[in-house]
């Protein structure tokens, strides 16, 4: 009689990314450089630890994974080549695929609006991003007093600038199956 067990989350991540989270020796250099460390409950090195030792569901449900900016500062600082940014990205993907994901509303609103702007214009249109984000997130009046000054100094363009290859950008979105 052979007993088979499901692979650990760390093994799944290694299979998906080629990165073995268990090689992280918890030096904390990744967390020391993380611009979001003060905002999240778990720092990058703690997420790596959770991936290896916590239950699959606890690791996939943790809200800290959604605060990662994917700036890759943590990966650049890692002396052991553990690539925490890639691991966190894989954890996010697994969280979504498994249906466990509870993406905070404001983050989901930002990402959806950002992709919508790129698909429509081929680049970011700040006013479109702000308006779309505020409508989706419900944060309509936050920082509204900054708007007149930004407009008067020409920091926010009213009309979007579209790139020449916009049809190619839309084709890429369609090919990837991304619908903002």
Secondary structure as the mmCIF struct_conf table of DSSP 4:
data_model
#
loop_
_struct_conf.conf_type_id
_struct_conf.id
_struct_conf.beg_label_comp_id
_struct_conf.beg_label_asym_id
_struct_conf.beg_label_seq_id
_struct_conf.end_label_comp_id
_struct_conf.end_label_asym_id
_struct_conf.end_label_seq_id
HELX_LH_PP_P HELX_LH_PP_P1 UNK A 6 UNK A 8
HELX_RH_AL_P HELX_RH_AL_P1 UNK A 9 UNK A 17
BEND BEND1 UNK A 18 UNK A 18
HELX_RH_3T_P HELX_RH_3T_P1 UNK A 21 UNK A 23
HELX_RH_AL_P HELX_RH_AL_P2 UNK A 29 UNK A 33
TURN_TY1_P TURN_TY1_P1 UNK A 35 UNK A 39
BEND BEND2 UNK A 40 UNK A 42
HELX_RH_AL_P HELX_RH_AL_P3 UNK A 44 UNK A 53
BEND BEND3 UNK A 54 UNK A 54
HELX_RH_AL_P HELX_RH_AL_P4 UNK A 56 UNK A 61
HELX_RH_3T_P HELX_RH_3T_P2 UNK A 63 UNK A 66
TURN_TY1_P TURN_TY1_P2 UNK A 67 UNK A 67
HELX_RH_AL_P HELX_RH_AL_P5 UNK A 73 UNK A 77
TURN_TY1_P TURN_TY1_P3 UNK A 79 UNK A 80
HELX_RH_AL_P HELX_RH_AL_P6 UNK A 84 UNK A 98
TURN_TY1_P TURN_TY1_P4 UNK A 99 UNK A 99
HELX_RH_AL_P HELX_RH_AL_P7 UNK A 105 UNK A 121
BEND BEND4 UNK A 122 UNK A 123
HELX_RH_AL_P HELX_RH_AL_P8 UNK A 126 UNK A 137
BEND BEND5 UNK A 138 UNK A 138
BEND BEND6 UNK A 141 UNK A 141
TURN_TY1_P TURN_TY1_P5 UNK A 142 UNK A 143
HELX_RH_3T_P HELX_RH_3T_P3 UNK A 144 UNK A 146
HELX_RH_AL_P HELX_RH_AL_P9 UNK A 147 UNK A 152
TURN_TY1_P TURN_TY1_P6 UNK A 153 UNK A 154
BEND BEND7 UNK A 156 UNK A 156
BEND BEND8 UNK A 158 UNK A 159
HELX_LH_PP_P HELX_LH_PP_P2 UNK A 160 UNK A 163
TURN_TY1_P TURN_TY1_P7 UNK A 164 UNK A 165
HELX_RH_AL_P HELX_RH_AL_P10 UNK A 166 UNK A 176
TURN_TY1_P TURN_TY1_P8 UNK A 177 UNK A 177
#
